Amino acid sequence: MVKEIEIEGKIYYECGVCSLDYAEREWAEKCDQWCSAHQSCNLEVIGHAVGAMGKIKEEIKE
Ligand SMILES: [Zn+2]
């Protein structure tokens, strides 16, 4: 499932499977669907990712 995360006032969309973040919900949903169905990443989709900031954020919190 795609999660919405907020970092420094900006909303990003995170793939619930691989935890990559996207600036656009459309790409996050494509990634999430692909990851759920194939258990791997689609290079064409993850090329649109802006990073894995949700993970970085969690690390900062700890
Ligand atoms: Zn994914």
N, CA, C, O and the ligand as a Tripos MOL2 file, in Angstrom:
@<TRIPOS>MOLECULE
protein
  249   247    63     0     0
PROTEIN
NO_CHARGES

@<TRIPOS>ATOM
      1 N           0.8340   -1.2060    0.0000 N.3       1 MET1
      2 CA          0.0000    0.0000    0.0000 C.3       1 MET1
      3 C           0.8690    1.2560    0.0000 C.2       1 MET1
      4 O           1.8880    1.3160    0.6880 O.2       1 MET1
      5 N           0.4650    2.2380   -0.7610 N.am      2 VAL2
      6 CA          1.2320    3.4830   -0.8390 C.3       2 VAL2
      7 C           0.9950    4.3220    0.4140 C.2       2 VAL2
      8 O          -0.1430    4.5520    0.8250 O.2       2 VAL2
      9 N           2.0920    4.7700    1.0040 N.am      3 LYS3
     10 CA          1.9910    5.6120    2.2070 C.3       3 LYS3
     11 C           2.3470    7.0360    1.8350 C.2       3 LYS3
     12 O           3.2080    7.2710    0.9870 O.2       3 LYS3
     13 N           1.6800    7.9840    2.4740 N.am      4 GLU4
     14 CA          2.0410    9.3860    2.2770 C.3       4 GLU4
     15 C           2.9720    9.7860    3.4040 C.2       4 GLU4
     16 O           2.6840    9.5590    4.5790 O.2       4 GLU4
     17 N           4.0830   10.3790    3.0320 N.am      5 ILE5
     18 CA          4.9780   10.8540    4.0830 C.3       5 ILE5
     19 C           5.2930   12.3150    3.8420 C.2       5 ILE5
     20 O           5.3310   12.7730    2.7000 O.2       5 ILE5
     21 N           5.5190   13.0460    4.9280 N.am      6 GLU6
     22 CA          5.8090   14.4660    4.8110 C.3       6 GLU6
     23 C           7.2130   14.7360    5.3080 C.2       6 GLU6
     24 O           7.5630   14.4120    6.4430 O.2       6 GLU6
     25 N           8.0100   15.3330    4.4420 N.am      7 ILE7
     26 CA          9.3750   15.6700    4.8310 C.3       7 ILE7
     27 C           9.6020   17.1380    4.5170 C.2       7 ILE7
     28 O           9.4910   17.5670    3.3690 O.2       7 ILE7
     29 N           9.9170   17.8890    5.5340 N.am      8 GLU8
     30 CA         10.1620   19.3290    5.4000 C.3       8 GLU8
     31 C           9.0490   20.0230    4.6230 C.2       8 GLU8
     32 O           9.3030   20.8390    3.7370 O.2       8 GLU8
     33 N           7.8200   19.6830    4.9730 N.am      9 GLY9
     34 CA          6.6720   20.3600    4.3820 C.3       9 GLY9
     35 C           6.2670   19.8660    3.0100 C.2       9 GLY9
     36 O           5.3010   20.3630    2.4310 O.2       9 GLY9
     37 N           7.0010   18.8810    2.4760 N.am     10 LYS10
     38 CA          6.6450   18.3420    1.1660 C.3      10 LYS10
     39 C           6.0810   16.9360    1.3150 C.2      10 LYS10
     40 O           6.5610   16.1420    2.1240 O.2      10 LYS10
     41 N           5.0570   16.6400    0.5230 N.am     11 ILE11
     42 CA          4.4390   15.3210    0.5870 C.3      11 ILE11
     43 C           5.1000   14.4030   -0.4460 C.2      11 ILE11
     44 O           5.2720   14.7630   -1.6100 O.2      11 ILE11
     45 N           5.4600   13.2160    0.0200 N.am     12 TYR12
     46 CA          5.9950   12.1910   -0.8820 C.3      12 TYR12
     47 C           5.1470   10.9400   -0.7360 C.2      12 TYR12
     48 O           4.4470   10.7490    0.2580 O.2      12 TYR12
     49 N           5.2260   10.1060   -1.7400 N.am     13 TYR13
     50 CA          4.4460    8.8790   -1.7330 C.3      13 TYR13
     51 C           5.4010    7.7070   -1.7130 C.2      13 TYR13
     52 O           6.3150    7.6120   -2.5320 O.2      13 TYR13
     53 N           5.1750    6.8180   -0.7640 N.am     14 GLU14
     54 CA          6.1310    5.7430   -0.5610 C.3      14 GLU14
     55 C           5.5320    4.3780   -0.8930 C.2      14 GLU14
     56 O           4.4360    4.0380   -0.4470 O.2      14 GLU14
     57 N           6.2590    3.6170   -1.6730 N.am     15 CYS15
     58 CA          5.8610    2.2440   -1.9780 C.3      15 CYS15
     59 C           5.9170    1.4300   -0.6860 C.2      15 CYS15
     60 O           6.9350    1.4220    0.0060 O.2      15 CYS15
     61 N           4.8260    0.7520   -0.3700 N.am     16 GLY16
     62 CA          4.7650   -0.0020    0.8750 C.3      16 GLY16
     63 C           5.6100   -1.2560    0.8540 C.2      16 GLY16
     64 O           5.8690   -1.8470    1.9020 O.2      16 GLY16
     65 N           6.0470   -1.6730   -0.3330 N.am     17 VAL17
     66 CA          6.8140   -2.9090   -0.4410 C.3      17 VAL17
     67 C           8.3170   -2.6330   -0.3960 C.2      17 VAL17
     68 O           9.0310   -3.2240    0.4130 O.2      17 VAL17
     69 N           8.7950   -1.7440   -1.2550 N.am     18 CYS18
     70 CA         10.2510   -1.5280   -1.3180 C.3      18 CYS18
     71 C          10.6940   -0.2430   -0.6180 C.2      18 CYS18
     72 O          11.8910    0.0250   -0.5120 O.2      18 CYS18
     73 N           9.7280    0.5550   -0.1380 N.am     19 SER19
     74 CA         10.0190    1.7810    0.6200 C.3      19 SER19
     75 C          10.7030    2.8970   -0.1750 C.2      19 SER19
     76 O          11.2880    3.8110    0.4060 O.2      19 SER19
     77 N          10.6260    2.8170   -1.4930 N.am     20 LEU20
     78 CA         11.1360    3.9330   -2.2810 C.3      20 LEU20
     79 C          10.0820    5.0360   -2.2970 C.2      20 LEU20
     80 O           8.8810    4.7680   -2.2650 O.2      20 LEU20
     81 N          10.5510    6.2670   -2.3470 N.am     21 ASP21
     82 CA          9.6400    7.4100   -2.3120 C.3      21 ASP21
     83 C           9.5510    8.1110   -3.6590 C.2      21 ASP21
     84 O          10.5260    8.2280   -4.4010 O.2      21 ASP21
     85 N           8.3580    8.5620   -3.9350 N.am     22 TYR22
     86 CA          8.0750    9.2490   -5.2020 C.3      22 TYR22
     87 C           7.4100   10.5840   -4.9310 C.2      22 TYR22
     88 O           6.6600   10.7400   -3.9670 O.2      22 TYR22
     89 N           7.6930   11.5360   -5.7880 N.am     23 ALA23
     90 CA          7.0410   12.8370   -5.6610 C.3      23 ALA23
     91 C           5.6200   12.7690   -6.2020 C.2      23 ALA23
     92 O           4.7700   13.5810   -5.8390 O.2      23 ALA23
     93 N           5.3690   11.8040   -7.0660 N.am     24 GLU24
     94 CA          4.0290   11.6710   -7.6430 C.3      24 GLU24
     95 C           3.3820   10.3600   -7.2190 C.2      24 GLU24
     96 O           3.9960    9.2950   -7.2860 O.2      24 GLU24
     97 N           2.1370   10.4600   -6.7830 N.am     25 ARG25
     98 CA          1.3980    9.2860   -6.3300 C.3      25 ARG25
     99 C           1.2940    8.2170   -7.4150 C.2      25 ARG25
    100 O           1.3480    7.0180   -7.1400 O.2      25 ARG25
    101 N           1.1430    8.6810   -8.6460 N.am     26 GLU26
    102 CA          0.9870    7.7610   -9.7750 C.3      26 GLU26
    103 C           2.1450    6.7510   -9.8450 C.2      26 GLU26
    104 O           1.9250    5.5580  -10.0550 O.2      26 GLU26
    105 N           3.3540    7.2350   -9.6710 N.am     27 TRP27
    106 CA          4.5280    6.3540   -9.7570 C.3      27 TRP27
    107 C           4.6250    5.4520   -8.5400 C.2      27 TRP27
    108 O           4.9980    4.2830   -8.6480 O.2      27 TRP27
    109 N           4.2930    5.9930   -7.4030 N.am     28 ALA28
    110 CA          4.3290    5.1780   -6.1840 C.3      28 ALA28
    111 C           3.3390    4.0250   -6.3020 C.2      28 ALA28
    112 O           3.6220    2.9050   -5.8790 O.2      28 ALA28
    113 N           2.1780    4.3130   -6.8800 N.am     29 GLU29
    114 CA          1.1850    3.2490   -7.0410 C.3      29 GLU29
    115 C           1.6600    2.1950   -8.0370 C.2      29 GLU29
    116 O           1.4490    0.9990   -7.8380 O.2      29 GLU29
    117 N           2.2990    2.6470   -9.1020 N.am     30 LYS30
    118 CA          2.8340    1.6890  -10.0870 C.3      30 LYS30
    119 C           3.8920    0.8080   -9.4500 C.2      30 LYS30
    120 O           3.9110   -0.4040   -9.6600 O.2      30 LYS30
    121 N           4.7680    1.4200   -8.6740 N.am     31 CYS31
    122 CA          5.8320    0.6860   -7.9980 C.3      31 CYS31
    123 C           5.2180   -0.3270   -7.0310 C.2      31 CYS31
    124 O           5.6040   -1.4950   -7.0040 O.2      31 CYS31
    125 N           4.2560    0.1450   -6.2390 N.am     32 ASP32
    126 CA          3.6200   -0.7190   -5.2440 C.3      32 ASP32
    127 C           2.9560   -1.9210   -5.9050 C.2      32 ASP32
    128 O           3.0590   -3.0460   -5.4150 O.2      32 ASP32
    129 N           2.2810   -1.6760   -7.0120 N.am     33 GLN33
    130 CA          1.6060   -2.7640   -7.7220 C.3      33 GLN33
    131 C           2.6230   -3.7470   -8.2860 C.2      33 GLN33
    132 O           2.4580   -4.9640   -8.1980 O.2      33 GLN33
    133 N           3.6730   -3.1870   -8.8650 N.am     34 TRP34
    134 CA          4.7010   -4.0460   -9.4610 C.3      34 TRP34
    135 C           5.4010   -4.8800   -8.3860 C.2      34 TRP34
    136 O           5.5740   -6.0900   -8.5360 O.2      34 TRP34
    137 N           5.7960   -4.2180   -7.3090 N.am     35 CYS35
    138 CA          6.5200   -4.8970   -6.2360 C.3      35 CYS35
    139 C           5.6690   -6.0050   -5.6210 C.2      35 CYS35
    140 O           6.1750   -7.0880   -5.3260 O.2      35 CYS35
    141 N           4.3800   -5.7360   -5.4270 N.am     36 SER36
    142 CA          3.4880   -6.7360   -4.8420 C.3      36 SER36
    143 C           3.3450   -7.9500   -5.7490 C.2      36 SER36
    144 O           3.3100   -9.0880   -5.2800 O.2      36 SER36
    145 N           3.2630   -7.7010   -7.0440 N.am     37 ALA37
    146 CA          3.0030   -8.7790   -7.9890 C.3      37 ALA37
    147 C           4.2600   -9.5600   -8.3460 C.2      37 ALA37
    148 O           4.1970  -10.7730   -8.5430 O.2      37 ALA37
    149 N           5.4020   -8.8810   -8.4310 N.am     38 HIS38
    150 CA          6.6160   -9.5270   -8.9450 C.3      38 HIS38
    151 C           7.7010   -9.7720   -7.9100 C.2      38 HIS38
    152 O           8.6880  -10.4500   -8.1950 O.2      38 HIS38
    153 N           7.5270   -9.2230   -6.6980 N.am     39 GLN39
    154 CA          8.5590   -9.3550   -5.6570 C.3      39 GLN39
    155 C           9.9230   -8.8750   -6.1400 C.2      39 GLN39
    156 O          10.9620   -9.3790   -5.7130 O.2      39 GLN39
    157 N           9.9010   -7.8940   -7.0330 N.am     40 SER40
    158 CA         11.1480   -7.2890   -7.4830 C.3      40 SER40
    159 C          10.8320   -5.8940   -7.9830 C.2      40 SER40
    160 O           9.6670   -5.5140   -8.0970 O.2      40 SER40
    161 N          11.8790   -5.1270   -8.2820 N.am     41 CYS41
    162 CA         11.6380   -3.7580   -8.7120 C.3      41 CYS41
    163 C          11.7100   -3.6220  -10.2160 C.2      41 CYS41
    164 O          12.5110   -4.2790  -10.8810 O.2      41 CYS41
    165 N          10.8620   -2.7610  -10.7400 N.am     42 ASN42
    166 CA         10.8500   -2.4440  -12.1580 C.3      42 ASN42
    167 C          11.7580   -1.2310  -12.3570 C.2      42 ASN42
    168 O          11.4640   -0.1400  -11.8700 O.2      42 ASN42
    169 N          12.8580   -1.4300  -13.0700 N.am     43 LEU43
    170 CA         13.8470   -0.3600  -13.2350 C.3      43 LEU43
    171 C          13.2570    0.8910  -13.8650 C.2      43 LEU43
    172 O          13.6620    2.0100  -13.5520 O.2      43 LEU43
    173 N          12.3020    0.6880  -14.7500 N.am     44 GLU44
    174 CA         11.6720    1.8250  -15.4130 C.3      44 GLU44
    175 C          10.9000    2.6790  -14.3980 C.2      44 GLU44
    176 O          10.8690    3.9070  -14.4850 O.2      44 GLU44
    177 N          10.2830    1.9890  -13.4400 N.am     45 VAL45
    178 CA          9.4940    2.6990  -12.4190 C.3      45 VAL45
    179 C          10.4040    3.3330  -11.3770 C.2      45 VAL45
    180 O          10.2350    4.5000  -11.0270 O.2      45 VAL45
    181 N          11.3720    2.5610  -10.8810 N.am     46 ILE46
    182 CA         12.2010    3.1140   -9.7950 C.3      46 ILE46
    183 C          13.1170    4.2430  -10.2760 C.2      46 ILE46
    184 O          13.6790    4.9800   -9.4660 O.2      46 ILE46
    185 N          13.2630    4.3740  -11.5980 N.am     47 GLY47
    186 CA         13.9890    5.5220  -12.1350 C.3      47 GLY47
    187 C          13.3160    6.8420  -11.7770 C.2      47 GLY47
    188 O          13.9450    7.8990  -11.8130 O.2      47 GLY47
    189 N          12.0340    6.7720  -11.4330 N.am     48 HIS48
    190 CA         11.2900    7.9770  -11.0720 C.3      48 HIS48
    191 C          11.2990    8.2360   -9.5700 C.2      48 HIS48
    192 O          10.7650    9.2420   -9.1040 O.2      48 HIS48
    193 N          11.8950    7.3430   -8.8300 N.am     49 ALA49
    194 CA         11.9230    7.5070   -7.3680 C.3      49 ALA49
    195 C          12.8480    8.6600   -6.9930 C.2      49 ALA49
    196 O          13.8290    8.9380   -7.6830 O.2      49 ALA49
    197 N          12.5230    9.3180   -5.9000 N.am     50 VAL50
    198 CA         13.3840   10.3960   -5.4270 C.3      50 VAL50
    199 C          14.3150    9.9030   -4.3170 C.2      50 VAL50
    200 O          15.1800   10.6480   -3.8570 O.2      50 VAL50
    201 N          14.1420    8.6620   -3.8910 N.am     51 GLY51
    202 CA         15.0210    8.1130   -2.8640 C.3      51 GLY51
    203 C          14.2280    7.2820   -1.8880 C.2      51 GLY51
    204 O          13.0770    6.9310   -2.1470 O.2      51 GLY51
    205 N          14.8400    6.9670   -0.7680 N.am     52 ALA52
    206 CA         14.1490    6.2040    0.2710 C.3      52 ALA52
    207 C          14.1530    7.0420    1.5400 C.2      52 ALA52
    208 O          14.7490    6.6780    2.5530 O.2      52 ALA52
    209 N          13.4740    8.1700    1.4500 N.am     53 MET53
    210 CA         13.5490    9.1410    2.5410 C.3      53 MET53
    211 C          12.7780    8.7210    3.7710 C.2      53 MET53
    212 O          13.1090    9.1270    4.8850 O.2      53 MET53
    213 N          11.7520    7.9110    3.5770 N.am     54 GLY54
    214 CA         11.0090    7.4130    4.7310 C.3      54 GLY54
    215 C          11.9460    6.6650    5.6610 C.2      54 GLY54
    216 O          11.8770    6.8020    6.8820 O.2      54 GLY54
    217 N          12.8060    5.8870    5.0740 N.am     55 LYS55
    218 CA         13.7910    5.1320    5.8630 C.3      55 LYS55
    219 C          14.7680    6.0720    6.5420 C.2      55 LYS55
    220 O          15.1010    5.9080    7.7160 O.2      55 LYS55
    221 N          15.2190    7.0550    5.7860 N.am     56 ILE56
    222 CA         16.1760    8.0160    6.3490 C.3      56 ILE56
    223 C          15.5380    8.7380    7.5340 C.2      56 ILE56
    224 O          16.1710    8.9430    8.5700 O.2      56 ILE56
    225 N          14.2770    9.1170    7.3600 N.am     57 LYS57
    226 CA         13.5460    9.8240    8.4040 C.3      57 LYS57
    227 C          13.4430    8.9670    9.6670 C.2      57 LYS57
    228 O          13.6310    9.4540   10.7820 O.2      57 LYS57
    229 N          13.1460    7.6990    9.4710 N.am     58 GLU58
    230 CA         13.0420    6.8040   10.6220 C.3      58 GLU58
    231 C          14.3820    6.6710   11.3440 C.2      58 GLU58
    232 O          14.4360    6.5950   12.5710 O.2      58 GLU58
    233 N          15.4470    6.6450   10.5730 N.am     59 GLU59
    234 CA         16.7610    6.5350   11.1910 C.3      59 GLU59
    235 C          17.0920    7.7730   12.0010 C.2      59 GLU59
    236 O          17.7070    7.6820   13.0630 O.2      59 GLU59
    237 N          16.6840    8.9300   11.5000 N.am     60 ILE60
    238 CA         16.9500   10.1850   12.2140 C.3      60 ILE60
    239 C          16.1980   10.2080   13.5470 C.2      60 ILE60
    240 O          16.7100   10.6770   14.5630 O.2      60 ILE60
    241 N          14.9600    9.6860   13.5110 N.am     61 LYS61
    242 CA         14.1200    9.6980   14.7180 C.3      61 LYS61
    243 C          14.7030    8.8510   15.8380 C.2      61 LYS61
    244 O          14.5290    9.1660   17.0160 O.2      61 LYS61
    245 N          15.3900    7.7860   15.4760 N.am     62 GLU62
    246 CA         15.8720    6.8600   16.4990 C.3      62 GLU62
    247 C          17.1140    7.3630   17.2560 C.2      62 GLU62
    248 O          17.6180    6.6740   18.1430 O.2      62 GLU62
    249 ZN          8.2070   -0.6270   -4.8680 Zn       63 ZN63
@<TRIPOS>BOND
     1     1     2 1
     2     2     3 1
     3     3     4 2
     4     3     5 am
     5     5     6 1
     6     6     7 1
     7     7     8 2
     8     7     9 am
     9     9    10 1
    10    10    11 1
    11    11    12 2
    12    11    13 am
    13    13    14 1
    14    14    15 1
    15    15    16 2
    16    15    17 am
    17    17    18 1
    18    18    19 1
    19    19    20 2
    20    19    21 am
    21    21    22 1
    22    22    23 1
    23    23    24 2
    24    23    25 am
    25    25    26 1
    26    26    27 1
    27    27    28 2
    28    27    29 am
    29    29    30 1
    30    30    31 1
    31    31    32 2
    32    31    33 am
    33    33    34 1
    34    34    35 1
    35    35    36 2
    36    35    37 am
    37    37    38 1
    38    38    39 1
    39    39    40 2
    40    39    41 am
    41    41    42 1
    42    42    43 1
    43    43    44 2
    44    43    45 am
    45    45    46 1
    46    46    47 1
    47    47    48 2
    48    47    49 am
    49    49    50 1
    50    50    51 1
    51    51    52 2
    52    51    53 am
    53    53    54 1
    54    54    55 1
    55    55    56 2
    56    55    57 am
    57    57    58 1
    58    58    59 1
    59    59    60 2
    60    59    61 am
    61    61    62 1
    62    62    63 1
    63    63    64 2
    64    63    65 am
    65    65    66 1
    66    66    67 1
    67    67    68 2
    68    67    69 am
    69    69    70 1
    70    70    71 1
    71    71    72 2
    72    71    73 am
    73    73    74 1
    74    74    75 1
    75    75    76 2
    76    75    77 am
    77    77    78 1
    78    78    79 1
    79    79    80 2
    80    79    81 am
    81    81    82 1
    82    82    83 1
    83    83    84 2
    84    83    85 am
    85    85    86 1
    86    86    87 1
    87    87    88 2
    88    87    89 am
    89    89    90 1
    90    90    91 1
    91    91    92 2
    92    91    93 am
    93    93    94 1
    94    94    95 1
    95    95    96 2
    96    95    97 am
    97    97    98 1
    98    98    99 1
    99    99   100 2
   100    99   101 am
   101   101   102 1
   102   102   103 1
   103   103   104 2
   104   103   105 am
   105   105   106 1
   106   106   107 1
   107   107   108 2
   108   107   109 am
   109   109   110 1
   110   110   111 1
   111   111   112 2
   112   111   113 am
   113   113   114 1
   114   114   115 1
   115   115   116 2
   116   115   117 am
   117   117   118 1
   118   118   119 1
   119   119   120 2
   120   119   121 am
   121   121   122 1
   122   122   123 1
   123   123   124 2
   124   123   125 am
   125   125   126 1
   126   126   127 1
   127   127   128 2
   128   127   129 am
   129   129   130 1
   130   130   131 1
   131   131   132 2
   132   131   133 am
   133   133   134 1
   134   134   135 1
   135   135   136 2
   136   135   137 am
   137   137   138 1
   138   138   139 1
   139   139   140 2
   140   139   141 am
   141   141   142 1
   142   142   143 1
   143   143   144 2
   144   143   145 am
   145   145   146 1
   146   146   147 1
   147   147   148 2
   148   147   149 am
   149   149   150 1
   150   150   151 1
   151   151   152 2
   152   151   153 am
   153   153   154 1
   154   154   155 1
   155   155   156 2
   156   155   157 am
   157   157   158 1
   158   158   159 1
   159   159   160 2
   160   159   161 am
   161   161   162 1
   162   162   163 1
   163   163   164 2
   164   163   165 am
   165   165   166 1
   166   166   167 1
   167   167   168 2
   168   167   169 am
   169   169   170 1
   170   170   171 1
   171   171   172 2
   172   171   173 am
   173   173   174 1
   174   174   175 1
   175   175   176 2
   176   175   177 am
   177   177   178 1
   178   178   179 1
   179   179   180 2
   180   179   181 am
   181   181   182 1
   182   182   183 1
   183   183   184 2
   184   183   185 am
   185   185   186 1
   186   186   187 1
   187   187   188 2
   188   187   189 am
   189   189   190 1
   190   190   191 1
   191   191   192 2
   192   191   193 am
   193   193   194 1
   194   194   195 1
   195   195   196 2
   196   195   197 am
   197   197   198 1
   198   198   199 1
   199   199   200 2
   200   199   201 am
   201   201   202 1
   202   202   203 1
   203   203   204 2
   204   203   205 am
   205   205   206 1
   206   206   207 1
   207   207   208 2
   208   207   209 am
   209   209   210 1
   210   210   211 1
   211   211   212 2
   212   211   213 am
   213   213   214 1
   214   214   215 1
   215   215   216 2
   216   215   217 am
   217   217   218 1
   218   218   219 1
   219   219   220 2
   220   219   221 am
   221   221   222 1
   222   222   223 1
   223   223   224 2
   224   223   225 am
   225   225   226 1
   226   226   227 1
   227   227   228 2
   228   227   229 am
   229   229   230 1
   230   230   231 1
   231   231   232 2
   232   231   233 am
   233   233   234 1
   234   234   235 1
   235   235   236 2
   236   235   237 am
   237   237   238 1
   238   238   239 1
   239   239   240 2
   240   239   241 am
   241   241   242 1
   242   242   243 1
   243   243   244 2
   244   243   245 am
   245   245   246 1
   246   246   247 1
   247   247   248 2
@<TRIPOS>SUBSTRUCTURE
     1 MET1         2 RESIDUE 1 A MET
     2 VAL2         6 RESIDUE 1 A VAL
     3 LYS3        10 RESIDUE 1 A LYS
     4 GLU4        14 RESIDUE 1 A GLU
     5 ILE5        18 RESIDUE 1 A ILE
     6 GLU6        22 RESIDUE 1 A GLU
     7 ILE7        26 RESIDUE 1 A ILE
     8 GLU8        30 RESIDUE 1 A GLU
     9 GLY9        34 RESIDUE 1 A GLY
    10 LYS10       38 RESIDUE 1 A LYS
    11 ILE11       42 RESIDUE 1 A ILE
    12 TYR12       46 RESIDUE 1 A TYR
    13 TYR13       50 RESIDUE 1 A TYR
    14 GLU14       54 RESIDUE 1 A GLU
    15 CYS15       58 RESIDUE 1 A CYS
    16 GLY16       62 RESIDUE 1 A GLY
    17 VAL17       66 RESIDUE 1 A VAL
    18 CYS18       70 RESIDUE 1 A CYS
    19 SER19       74 RESIDUE 1 A SER
    20 LEU20       78 RESIDUE 1 A LEU
    21 ASP21       82 RESIDUE 1 A ASP
    22 TYR22       86 RESIDUE 1 A TYR
    23 ALA23       90 RESIDUE 1 A ALA
    24 GLU24       94 RESIDUE 1 A GLU
    25 ARG25       98 RESIDUE 1 A ARG
    26 GLU26      102 RESIDUE 1 A GLU
    27 TRP27      106 RESIDUE 1 A TRP
    28 ALA28      110 RESIDUE 1 A ALA
    29 GLU29      114 RESIDUE 1 A GLU
    30 LYS30      118 RESIDUE 1 A LYS
    31 CYS31      122 RESIDUE 1 A CYS
    32 ASP32      126 RESIDUE 1 A ASP
    33 GLN33      130 RESIDUE 1 A GLN
    34 TRP34      134 RESIDUE 1 A TRP
    35 CYS35      138 RESIDUE 1 A CYS
    36 SER36      142 RESIDUE 1 A SER
    37 ALA37      146 RESIDUE 1 A ALA
    38 HIS38      150 RESIDUE 1 A HIS
    39 GLN39      154 RESIDUE 1 A GLN
    40 SER40      158 RESIDUE 1 A SER
    41 CYS41      162 RESIDUE 1 A CYS
    42 ASN42      166 RESIDUE 1 A ASN
    43 LEU43      170 RESIDUE 1 A LEU
    44 GLU44      174 RESIDUE 1 A GLU
    45 VAL45      178 RESIDUE 1 A VAL
    46 ILE46      182 RESIDUE 1 A ILE
    47 GLY47      186 RESIDUE 1 A GLY
    48 HIS48      190 RESIDUE 1 A HIS
    49 ALA49      194 RESIDUE 1 A ALA
    50 VAL50      198 RESIDUE 1 A VAL
    51 GLY51      202 RESIDUE 1 A GLY
    52 ALA52      206 RESIDUE 1 A ALA
    53 MET53      210 RESIDUE 1 A MET
    54 GLY54      214 RESIDUE 1 A GLY
    55 LYS55      218 RESIDUE 1 A LYS
    56 ILE56      222 RESIDUE 1 A ILE
    57 LYS57      226 RESIDUE 1 A LYS
    58 GLU58      230 RESIDUE 1 A GLU
    59 GLU59      234 RESIDUE 1 A GLU
    60 ILE60      238 RESIDUE 1 A ILE
    61 LYS61      242 RESIDUE 1 A LYS
    62 GLU62      246 RESIDUE 1 A GLU
    63 ZN63       249 GROUP 0 **** ****
